[in-house]
Amino acid sequence: MTTETAAPSGVDEVHILWTSEGMSCDGDTISVTAASLPSIEDVVLGALPGLPKVHLHNKVLAYETGEDFMKVFHQAARGELDAPFVLVVEGSIPNENINGDGYWTSMGNDPETGEPRPLNDWLDLLAPKALAVVAVGTCATYGGIHAMAGNPTGCMGLADYLGWDFRSAGGLPIINVPGCPVQPDNFMETLTWLLYQAAGMAPTIPLDDQLRPTWLFGKTVHEGCDRAAYYEQGDFAKDYNSPKCQVKIGCWGPVVNCNVTKRGWMDGIGGCPNVGGICIACTMPGFPDMFMPFMDEPPGGSVSSALLSSTYGPLVRSLRAVTNRTVNHEPKWRHNRSELTSGYAPRWTGR
């Protein structure tokens, strides 16, 4: 996906206004504290060359509380901030048109009325003024758990609320970084790209049709999975203690856009199938409804696994076993006898 308008360049200072007042568990904030490529500390402390000076406003990581914390959000809403800001939204967006006599969720109070200000009002005020708008985690990107069938809040993703054709003040669409929770380095890498772009040192961030960064979500879990070879030779796990392919016990990896099997979770370690967990498709727009019940074999998995298990897989395994036995022997010229049988034939004998 490309945008018609490039984000402004040459910014020296940026505020990051991070609200987790959507329907959420704050899990994405907690996850991002584990990032290392780069870490949130490296970004805030200016350890990356060329990055604008960053002021982070996140309730979990902030020293300020109460109205002292809310001050910068009110200033941004009035257009009074001394520098551009990036709006980070965590948690799904409820439908406040069906809230009865109360609010589904709010953040701070309206300075004029003293009443709680719903998250939706904050989005209406801040999103159009933001340099960029980032949805972090699957709840914010596509609605996630709170938006599943039967929910009473009418929850949705940020793009469903603001519109899929929304453009920020920087000319950018919403940037979606899904995950339940978000993979920490995926988010920090995306944020770093945006900050370099704001500084005029990076091109416009590339996004796919679901507004995800293409370099992070362009491949499937299966394509990076260290169990994929078992799938290809029709060798499937029957329980969760097996190192083999987990498609038949509920893994959706072959059809899920996510890089966790390649990237791991923290410092390259972990990642669901890498450590024995099935992929439940938590980065996908249809999560969770389209992938439940989680422990059941995916509908397409039975067909593909049957085809692999009946003919192709056993044939490949048997042929590989033959070759494996053949190449598990040393060449016959490696011996301690009194003759040289390696095939060495010098052209000059010294005569």
Order of alpha helices (4+ residues) and beta strands (2+ residues): beta-alpha-alpha-beta-alpha-beta-beta-beta-alpha-beta-alpha-alpha-beta-alpha-alpha-alpha-alpha-alpha-alpha-alpha
